[in-house]
Amino acid sequence: MTTGLLIAFEGLDQSGKQTQTEALRDYLATLGRESRLLSFPDYTTHIGAEIGRALHGERDYGADVMQLLYVANRHERKPEIEGALNAGVMVLCDRYIASSIAYGEAHGLDAAWLALIQRFLPPADLTILLDIAPETAARRKSAGRDRFERDLALLSRVRESYRRQAASTSGWLHLDGERPRDAVAADVVNALAQRLGQR
């Protein structure tokens, strides 16, 4: 049996990650390929619930502690991810490893350390950056934003980290997330088709 692929969607909040993850799931279904959707942080776990409390001001953790929590939250799903990949399932993640590097680096943490603490997670086979401006993110979600989503200067630094990662790391697809969702979805499908054709 062919092993599955892990595809991570990255970008600022409101960049269309969930929309594109679900669109890719639907496309894979037309090919007869099973897929599994994961979203991080996963607030259903104990660690995820703690992250949620911190994001809404109920905890005051340092930036390094927050990223360690995010990484631990992904490790909670590591057995599920590995099992799915080994069974030939396509794993589609709304945020993954690159997210900690982008947000941690934006808070002044070392990018190499942020990558190091995630080295035992299954790597993404393809990381898709849906690139939008911080102002677009704010416009698309005007209410109910957490403390990170309200900080446009922080989001600008996050965006620059994502762009740096996309330009300097293999296995990335950098897409303009300001475009209509169908145009973005078409580019995602084309990239996946190329990736599958290389196997």
Secondary structure as GFF3:
##gff-version 3
##sequence-region A 1 199
A	DSSP	beta_strand	6	10	.	.	.	ID=ss1
A	DSSP	alpha_helix	17	30	.	.	.	ID=ss2
A	DSSP	beta_strand	35	39	.	.	.	ID=ss3
A	DSSP	alpha_helix	46	55	.	.	.	ID=ss4
A	DSSP	alpha_helix	63	76	.	.	.	ID=ss5
A	DSSP	alpha_helix	78	86	.	.	.	ID=ss6
A	DSSP	beta_strand	90	94	.	.	.	ID=ss7
A	DSSP	alpha_helix	97	106	.	.	.	ID=ss8
A	DSSP	alpha_helix	111	116	.	.	.	ID=ss9
A	DSSP	beta_strand	126	131	.	.	.	ID=ss10
A	DSSP	alpha_helix	134	140	.	.	.	ID=ss11
A	DSSP	alpha_helix	152	168	.	.	.	ID=ss12
A	DSSP	beta_strand	172	176	.	.	.	ID=ss13
A	DSSP	alpha_helix	181	197	.	.	.	ID=ss14
###
